[in-house]
Amino acid sequence: MRFKPKPFREPVSFRCLYCPDCCRGRHIYLTLNDIERISGAGHDPQDFVTFSVEGDKIRFVLAVREWDLGCVFHDPETGKCRVHYANPIICRIYPFMVSRKPLGVDGEMPFEYMGQRLWLYYDESCPGINAEEPETTITPEEIAELGLRFEREFERTDMAGFAELLDTMMGEAFSEEK
């Protein structure tokens, strides 16, 4: 199922129903902080980081299983994420979306947050939006903050930083073995 954007301007109740839609067939970008957090939870970057070349930039992307294009951390039996406690920031944003420009959806309006003009949306097809017995209520401010954080971290994510992160991780592993 593809993202069906609906303008997001007021708090929305949410409960993850563990459907597989958000964890399959999507390009999940990673920041260096995401990679460090997931690695710190005991996962080797070789097992979850892949690369995407976009123009003159190399982007880091969460690996997927070949047989169903599901995220390597998605448990197909339970629908749950095995690294939910350390999941990538983009996963924390979904089923919401932050954009710097309007998408052309009826009813959209800019959302001003921390001096930034943003357009916020949620995925109308997500069954967890306005679900019965919600786990939480998500506010536009929370999503705007996560979106801006992702943008900052994503722009600082590059091959040099990745190499430095791996060197640091290998140095820590080496000192632990002594």
C-alpha positions as CSV (number, residue, x, y, z in Angstrom):
1,M,0.0,0.0,0.0
2,R,1.4,3.4,-0.9
3,F,1.3,6.5,1.3
4,K,-2.1,8.3,1.0
5,P,-1.3,11.8,2.4
6,K,-3.9,13.6,4.5
7,P,-3.1,17.0,6.1
8,F,-2.0,16.7,9.7
9,R,-2.7,19.9,11.8
10,E,-4.4,18.6,14.9
11,P,-3.4,15.8,17.3
12,V,-4.2,12.3,16.2
13,S,-4.7,9.1,18.2
14,F,-2.5,6.2,17.2
15,R,-2.0,2.6,18.0
16,C,0.4,0.4,16.0
17,L,-1.6,-2.6,14.8
18,Y,1.6,-4.4,13.5
19,C,0.4,-4.5,9.9
20,P,3.4,-5.2,7.6
21,D,2.8,-2.2,5.3
22,C,5.2,0.3,6.8
23,C,8.0,-2.3,7.1
24,R,7.9,-3.7,3.5
25,G,8.8,-2.3,0.1
26,R,10.0,1.1,1.5
27,H,13.4,2.8,1.2
28,I,14.3,3.6,4.8
29,Y,17.1,6.1,5.0
30,L,19.5,5.9,7.9
31,T,21.5,8.6,9.7
32,L,24.8,8.0,11.4
33,N,23.0,8.3,14.7
34,D,20.6,5.6,13.6
35,I,23.5,3.3,12.6
36,E,25.3,4.0,15.9
37,R,22.1,3.4,18.0
38,I,21.2,0.1,16.2
39,S,24.8,-1.1,16.4
40,G,24.9,-0.2,20.1
41,A,21.9,-2.5,20.5
42,G,24.2,-5.4,19.4
43,H,23.6,-5.4,15.6
44,D,26.5,-5.4,13.1
45,P,26.2,-2.7,10.4
46,Q,27.1,-5.3,7.8
47,D,23.8,-7.0,8.6
48,F,21.5,-4.0,8.2
49,V,23.2,-1.2,6.2
50,T,23.1,-0.9,2.4
51,F,23.9,2.0,0.1
52,S,22.1,4.0,-2.4
53,V,23.7,6.4,-4.9
54,E,21.6,9.5,-5.5
55,G,23.3,12.0,-7.7
56,D,26.6,12.8,-6.2
57,K,25.7,11.5,-2.7
58,I,25.9,8.1,-1.1
59,R,22.9,7.4,1.1
60,F,22.7,4.7,3.8
61,V,19.5,2.6,3.6
62,L,18.1,-0.1,5.9
63,A,18.6,-3.6,4.4
64,V,15.6,-5.6,3.3
65,R,14.9,-9.3,3.0
66,E,15.0,-10.5,-0.6
67,W,12.0,-12.8,-0.4
68,D,9.5,-10.1,0.6
69,L,11.3,-6.8,0.6
70,G,10.6,-6.6,4.3
71,C,13.0,-4.8,6.7
72,V,15.6,-7.1,8.1
73,F,14.4,-6.2,11.6
74,H,10.7,-6.8,10.9
75,D,9.5,-10.1,12.4
76,P,7.1,-11.5,9.8
77,E,5.4,-13.8,12.3
78,T,4.5,-11.1,14.9
79,G,4.6,-8.0,12.7
80,K,6.8,-6.4,15.4
81,C,10.1,-4.6,15.0
82,R,13.1,-6.4,16.6
83,V,14.8,-3.0,17.2
84,H,11.8,-0.8,18.1
85,Y,13.6,0.5,21.1
86,A,16.5,1.7,18.8
87,N,14.7,2.1,15.5
88,P,15.6,4.6,12.8
89,I,14.3,8.2,13.2
90,I,12.4,7.8,9.9
91,C,10.5,4.8,11.4
92,R,9.6,7.0,14.4
93,I,8.0,9.5,12.1
94,Y,5.9,7.0,10.0
95,P,2.9,7.0,9.4
96,F,3.4,10.7,9.4
97,M,5.4,12.8,6.9
98,V,7.2,16.2,7.0
99,S,7.6,18.1,3.8
100,R,9.3,21.5,2.9
101,K,6.6,22.1,0.2
102,P,3.0,21.3,-0.3
103,L,2.0,18.1,-2.0
104,G,-1.2,19.4,-3.6
105,V,-3.5,17.6,-1.2
106,D,-6.9,19.2,-0.4
107,G,-6.9,21.1,2.9
108,E,-3.2,21.3,3.3
109,M,-1.8,24.4,5.0
110,P,1.7,25.2,6.2
111,F,2.6,24.5,9.8
112,E,5.0,26.9,11.4
113,Y,7.4,25.3,13.9
114,M,10.6,26.7,15.3
115,G,10.8,29.4,12.6
116,Q,10.4,26.7,9.9
117,R,7.5,26.4,7.4
118,L,6.5,22.8,7.0
119,W,3.7,20.8,5.6
120,L,2.7,17.8,7.7
121,Y,0.7,14.7,6.6
122,Y,-0.3,11.3,7.9
123,D,-0.9,8.2,5.9
124,E,-4.7,7.9,5.6
125,S,-4.4,4.2,4.7
126,C,-2.6,3.4,8.0
127,P,-5.1,1.4,10.1
128,G,-3.4,2.6,13.3
129,I,-4.5,6.2,12.8
130,N,-7.6,6.9,15.0
131,A,-7.6,3.2,16.0
132,E,-9.8,2.0,18.8
133,E,-8.0,1.9,22.1
134,P,-5.1,4.2,21.0
135,E,-1.7,3.8,22.7
136,T,-0.9,7.4,22.3
137,T,-1.8,10.8,20.8
138,I,0.6,12.2,18.3
139,T,0.9,16.0,17.9
140,P,2.0,18.0,14.9
141,E,4.8,19.5,17.0
142,E,6.2,16.0,17.8
143,I,6.3,15.1,14.1
144,A,7.7,18.5,13.1
145,E,10.5,18.1,15.7
146,L,11.4,14.6,14.5
147,G,11.3,15.7,10.8
148,L,13.7,18.6,11.5
149,R,15.9,16.3,13.5
150,F,16.0,13.8,10.7
151,E,16.8,16.5,8.2
152,R,19.7,17.8,10.3
153,E,21.1,14.3,10.9
154,F,20.6,13.1,7.3
155,E,22.5,16.1,5.9
156,R,25.5,15.3,8.2
157,T,25.5,11.6,7.2
158,D,28.2,10.8,4.7
159,M,30.8,8.2,3.8
160,A,33.5,9.9,5.9
161,G,31.3,9.9,9.0
162,F,30.4,6.3,8.4
163,A,34.0,5.3,8.1
164,E,34.8,7.2,11.4
165,L,31.8,5.5,13.1
166,L,33.1,2.1,12.0
167,D,36.6,2.9,13.2
168,T,35.3,4.0,16.6
169,M,33.2,0.8,16.9
170,M,36.1,-1.4,15.9
171,G,38.3,0.4,18.4
172,E,35.8,-0.1,21.2
173,A,35.4,-3.8,20.3
174,F,39.2,-4.2,20.2
175,S,39.6,-2.6,23.7
176,E,36.8,-4.8,25.1
177,E,38.7,-7.9,23.9
178,K,41.8,-7.0,25.9
